[in-house]
Amino acid sequence: MTELRIGMIGYGFMGRAHTNAYKRVSDFFPELKYKPVLQAVCGRNKENATAFANQWGYASVETDYNALLSRDDIDAVDICVPNDRHREIALAAAAKGKMILCEKPLAMDTTQAEEMADAVDKAGVANTVWYNYRRVPAVSLAKALVDSGKLGRIYHYRSNFLQDWCISEDVPQGGASTWRLEAASAGSGVTGDLLAHCIDTALWLNGGVANVTAMTETFVKERTHAETGKKEPVGIDDACAFLCRFKNGSLGVFESTRYACGHKALYTFEINGADASIRWDLHDLHRLEYFDHDDEGRVRGWRSIHVTDHGGDHPYMERWWVPGLQIGYEHSFVHQLADFLAALEKNAPCSPTFRDAVETQKVCDAVLKSAAARSWETV
Ligand SMILES: NC(=O)c1ccc[n+]([C@@H]2O[C@H](COP(=O)([O-])OP(=O)(O)OC[C@H]3O[C@@H](n4cnc5c(N)ncnc54)[C@H](O)[C@@H]3O)[C@@H](O)[C@H]2O)c1
């Protein structure tokens, strides 16, 4: 095995999810040549970063990402910090010849995303963006079914990502816990945070988007800033709904909000084809619902496929337990990492690459532009 020495920047929610993947992947994918090693974690606060390193098993700590990038004993950099920091770190990492695994959304906007994709391509460094839902086995199965032609011509794609954690006006913006509500850190609200996932999956399953028309709303206009204690205008979109036309002629309907009382992280999609339909939701992530019009009429109906079978039927599942036993959210990161490491061996790209993620960014930008202009926008 060859060590792949990881330097991870940021150690919050995603830092934990990724570290879990680094620790598990070689146990469950033993054939991989590359074995991740937790070489260094980087955070601004030495005490907190050291506590994280001790808890999770990182060998060293840095408080300046440039110091991390200058080290010869770091092969790959993992960017797990808020969105406004992705560009500068990725450009610096590419310049140092480091492989890059970057959290989504890749950037604050398309201009930044293209600059980043150009930088990794020019440097010739392996790269991927953590749109992890592609690697939920039921979603991977959806991709296989669509690609096999089982759905026939696609007419409709509909997708939601619903949360409710912002309903209280007392939730602050900015700072360590609520940077997502501050435009300067997040870039946008639900569009870049949640719809970006829906869009990435949609582009993967159903191809490119031609044009969009959107509406956004900011329900709470002012929130206290967590760092200054002052009320400041809210610059992000609290909710966004958009219609689109895909390049294959199908119609898309997307909605995301942080004000859907009762929903914590309800990511769903449904695709209706001429011959069959599929639907999936994150709260029941190990199931794929499937309706086949060719079924005998007497028993025709929606099937709920428990995506846990072996024998190659259900992607990734052979790696885990026995058929019938399901896996969860964290495994999607293990799978993406396994695919990244396998691609590295073959010197092949691991999708979504930075270049792939530019396409998602373009749709996000068109959505926000359309909402502001109340127009249809070409992607
Ligand atoms: N793939 C997914 O499903 C998914 C889920 C959540 C978050 N994300 C993305 O991951 C990234 C991080 O989100 P998170 O939920 O882990 O956030 P988080 O707030 O839990 O953690 C962020 C980390 O970055 C550090 N940090 C904050 N500001 C920084 C700065 N200016 N410089 C250096 N470090 C800084 C924090 O100390 C913390 O360690 C974001 O881009 C987010 O969009 C992706």
The ligand as a MOL file (V3000), in Angstrom:
LIG
                    3D

  0  0  0     0  0            999 V3000
M  V30 BEGIN CTAB
M  V30 COUNTS 44 48 0 0 0
M  V30 BEGIN ATOM
M  V30 1 N -21.3220 17.5470 1.2730 0
M  V30 2 C -22.2320 17.9160 2.1510 0
M  V30 3 O -23.2830 17.3280 2.2720 0
M  V30 4 C -21.9670 19.0960 3.0540 0
M  V30 5 C -22.6140 19.1890 4.2920 0
M  V30 6 C -22.2930 20.2560 5.1080 0
M  V30 7 C -21.3800 21.2110 4.6930 0
M  V30 8 N -20.8040 21.1100 3.4720 0 CHG=1
M  V30 9 C -19.8130 22.1190 3.0460 0
M  V30 10 O -18.6130 21.9180 3.8000 0
M  V30 11 C -17.9980 23.1570 4.0910 0
M  V30 12 C -17.8560 23.2820 5.6080 0
M  V30 13 O -19.1380 23.1740 6.1850 0
M  V30 14 P -19.3490 22.5410 7.6480 0
M  V30 15 O -20.7940 22.2340 7.7750 0
M  V30 16 O -18.3600 21.4870 7.9180 0 CHG=-1
M  V30 17 O -19.0350 23.8310 8.5060 0
M  V30 18 P -18.6380 23.9180 10.0460 0
M  V30 19 O -19.0240 25.2870 10.4620 0
M  V30 20 O -19.1610 22.7500 10.8120 0
M  V30 21 O -17.0450 23.7790 10.0170 0
M  V30 22 C -16.2490 24.7340 9.3680 0
M  V30 23 C -14.8150 24.6080 9.8020 0
M  V30 24 O -14.0720 25.6450 9.1530 0
M  V30 25 C -13.3770 26.4330 10.1220 0
M  V30 26 N -13.3780 27.8240 9.6440 0
M  V30 27 C -14.4240 28.6830 9.6560 0
M  V30 28 N -14.0630 29.8590 9.1040 0
M  V30 29 C -12.7800 29.7260 8.7300 0
M  V30 30 C -11.8450 30.5900 8.1250 0
M  V30 31 N -12.1690 31.8400 7.7900 0
M  V30 32 N -10.5990 30.1150 7.9040 0
M  V30 33 C -10.2630 28.8660 8.2590 0
M  V30 34 N -11.1130 27.9970 8.8460 0
M  V30 35 C -12.3430 28.4270 9.0750 0
M  V30 36 C -14.1550 26.2770 11.4010 0
M  V30 37 O -13.3410 26.5420 12.5330 0
M  V30 38 C -14.5890 24.8030 11.3040 0
M  V30 39 O -13.5330 23.9570 11.7290 0
M  V30 40 C -18.8820 24.2230 3.4540 0
M  V30 41 O -18.3630 24.5580 2.1950 0
M  V30 42 C -20.2110 23.5420 3.3040 0
M  V30 43 O -21.0000 24.0600 2.2530 0
M  V30 44 C -21.0730 20.0730 2.6610 0
M  V30 END ATOM
M  V30 BEGIN BOND
M  V30 1 1 1 2
M  V30 2 2 2 3
M  V30 3 1 2 4
M  V30 4 1 4 5
M  V30 5 2 4 44
M  V30 6 2 5 6
M  V30 7 1 6 7
M  V30 8 2 7 8
M  V30 9 1 8 9
M  V30 10 1 8 44
M  V30 11 1 9 10
M  V30 12 1 9 42
M  V30 13 1 10 11
M  V30 14 1 11 12
M  V30 15 1 11 40
M  V30 16 1 12 13
M  V30 17 1 13 14
M  V30 18 2 14 15
M  V30 19 1 14 16
M  V30 20 1 14 17
M  V30 21 1 17 18
M  V30 22 2 18 19
M  V30 23 1 18 20
M  V30 24 1 18 21
M  V30 25 1 21 22
M  V30 26 1 22 23
M  V30 27 1 23 24
M  V30 28 1 23 38
M  V30 29 1 24 25
M  V30 30 1 25 26
M  V30 31 1 25 36
M  V30 32 1 26 27
M  V30 33 1 26 35
M  V30 34 2 27 28
M  V30 35 1 28 29
M  V30 36 1 29 30
M  V30 37 2 29 35
M  V30 38 1 30 31
M  V30 39 2 30 32
M  V30 40 1 32 33
M  V30 41 2 33 34
M  V30 42 1 34 35
M  V30 43 1 36 37
M  V30 44 1 36 38
M  V30 45 1 38 39
M  V30 46 1 40 41
M  V30 47 1 40 42
M  V30 48 1 42 43
M  V30 END BOND
M  V30 END CTAB
M  END
